[in-house]
Amino acid sequence: MKTLISLLLLISVVVSGLTSYHLFRQSDYNISAVLTIASYLSMVFSIYALTMHNRKAVVAKAK
């Protein structure tokens, strides 16, 4: 499940980044800014999803 979510978020980063660039070239700056923020948030959530399992293992070992 974690791998599937990570792959979907990676695909969304690429698609929203390329779409944002295309809209920026067409001078549609507002939608481009929203897609840039969406791309950034997708990167953050994918990193969070990939590292979440490691944190639980470390916390369990500490107890």
C-alpha positions as CSV (number, residue, x, y, z in Angstrom):
1,M,0.0,0.0,0.0
2,K,2.8,2.4,0.9
3,T,4.5,1.7,-2.5
4,L,1.3,2.4,-4.4
5,I,0.7,5.7,-2.6
6,S,4.3,6.7,-3.2
7,L,4.0,5.9,-6.9
8,L,0.7,7.8,-7.3
9,L,2.2,10.9,-5.5
10,L,5.3,10.7,-7.7
11,I,3.1,10.6,-10.8
12,S,1.1,13.6,-9.5
13,V,4.3,15.6,-9.0
14,V,5.4,15.0,-12.6
15,V,2.0,15.7,-14.1
16,S,1.3,18.8,-12.0
17,G,4.8,20.2,-12.6
18,L,4.6,19.8,-16.3
19,T,1.1,21.2,-16.5
20,S,2.2,24.1,-14.3
21,Y,5.1,24.9,-16.6
22,H,2.8,24.7,-19.7
23,L,0.3,27.1,-18.1
24,F,3.1,29.4,-17.0
25,R,4.3,29.6,-20.6
26,Q,0.8,30.6,-21.7
27,S,0.8,33.4,-19.1
28,D,-1.8,31.8,-16.8
29,Y,0.0,32.6,-13.6
30,N,-2.7,31.9,-11.0
31,I,-3.4,28.3,-12.0
32,S,0.3,27.7,-12.5
33,A,1.0,28.9,-8.9
34,V,-1.7,26.5,-7.6
35,L,-0.2,23.6,-9.5
36,T,3.3,24.4,-8.3
37,I,2.0,24.4,-4.7
38,A,0.2,21.1,-5.4
39,S,3.4,19.6,-6.8
40,Y,5.4,20.7,-3.7
41,L,2.8,19.2,-1.3
42,S,2.8,15.9,-3.3
43,M,6.6,15.7,-2.8
44,V,6.2,16.4,1.0
45,F,3.5,13.8,1.4
46,S,5.5,11.2,-0.6
47,I,8.5,11.7,1.6
48,Y,6.3,11.5,4.7
49,A,4.7,8.2,3.4
50,L,8.0,6.7,2.7
51,T,9.5,7.5,6.1
52,M,6.5,6.8,8.3
53,H,7.2,3.1,8.7
54,N,10.8,3.8,9.8
55,R,9.6,6.1,12.6
56,K,7.2,3.5,14.0
57,A,10.0,0.9,14.1
58,V,12.4,3.3,16.0
59,V,9.7,4.2,18.5
60,A,8.8,0.5,19.1
61,K,12.5,-0.3,19.8
62,A,12.9,2.5,22.3
63,K,10.2,1.2,24.5
